[in-house]
Amino acid sequence: MDLNEYVKKGITQNAQKLINGSDKDDELAIGKLAFLLPLSRVLNKKATLGDVGTLDAINDTLQQLGLVANGTTFYKQQPAT
């Protein structure tokens, strides 16, 4: 599954949790959507500056932790095979 498909699936699943879930499930789904929606807009070239800033901060954090190489953007990497 490519990243775009994964993100779409995650958005759909978490939106459904908002419809069917408890307050605890709602809070978790909202948190996931707060990441997945900006990522979706960036991947589809419809991002706001806020979306870009959010993903930039996440990318910088992943680089600081050594999980993403400097000069690399996590959502532009090829998936592991």
N, C-alpha and C positions, 0 to 999 in steps of 0.2 A: 504494500500500500504506500503510495507516495504521500508526501507531507500534506499536500492540498486535500487529498481524500481523508487523511487522518484528522485534519482540523475540522473538515465538514462533519465527519462522524462525531467528533467530540462536541461540536456545537449542537448538533441534533440531540445527542444523548443528554446533554446537560440542560437543554431547553425542556426536554421531556421530564426531567427530574423536577424542574420548577413547577410543572403542571401537576405532577403526581406526588411530589415528595412532601416530607415533613419540613418544619422550620430548619432543622439541622441539615437536611439534604439540600434545602434551598440555599443556605449560606455557602455550602461547599460548591454547589453548581454555579452560583454567582461568581465565586472566586475563580473557578476554572474558565468561565466565560469572559471574565475580565482580562484573561490572557489570550484565549483563543480568538476572540473577536478582533482585537488589533492585529494578531498574527494573520488572520484570514484577509483582512483589508490590505495588509502589506503584501502578502503573496499575490493578491489580485490587483495590485497597483491602484488601490483606492484609499490609501492610508491618509490619515490626518497627521499633522505634526505631533500631536499627542501620542498617536499609535507608534510613530517612528521613535519618539523619545522613550516610550515604555520598552520597546524591544531593544533599543540601544542600551538602556540601563541593564536589562537582563543579559545581553551579550557581553557587556563589560564585566559583569559579575561572574559569568561563566569563564571568561578569560582570566580573571583574577584567581579563580579556583583551579585553573589549569585544565578545565574541561573542554575549552575551545582555544585553539591556537591564536596567538596575536595575529591580527590582520585577517581573521576569518570571521564570518558571520554564521551563527548556528543554523539559521533557517535556509542558508544557501549551500550547506554542505550536502554531499552525496550520501545517501543512506548506506549503512554498513550492509555488506552482503554475506 
